[in-house]
Amino acid sequence: MFIILVYDFNEKRVGKALKICRKYLHWVQNSVFEGEITKANFVKLKMELKGIMDEDEDSVIFYIFRTRQYTSREEMGLKKGGEELFL
């Protein structure tokens, strides 16, 4: 599956969230990641993020796609993530 992950963590935990997300996905820009991921790794990713988050302060949104066939990506302005194009 292909996912886009967006998170908002407190300053105290944002570094840990970044490190976890980079293990599974590609960094696009501040607090945004995307990439192909297996169902098993998706479960691991969610468990690791849940383990560090404070549900009263932090949030994570997953956009989940079965296929990338009908998606496209357009960028404007400064590119903050890697140079790879995934969509």
Secondary structure as UniProt FT lines:
FT   STRAND          2..8
FT   HELIX           11..24
FT   STRAND          26..29
FT   TURN            30..31
FT   STRAND          32..36
FT   HELIX           39..52
FT   TURN            55..57
FT   STRAND          59..65
FT   TURN            69..70
//
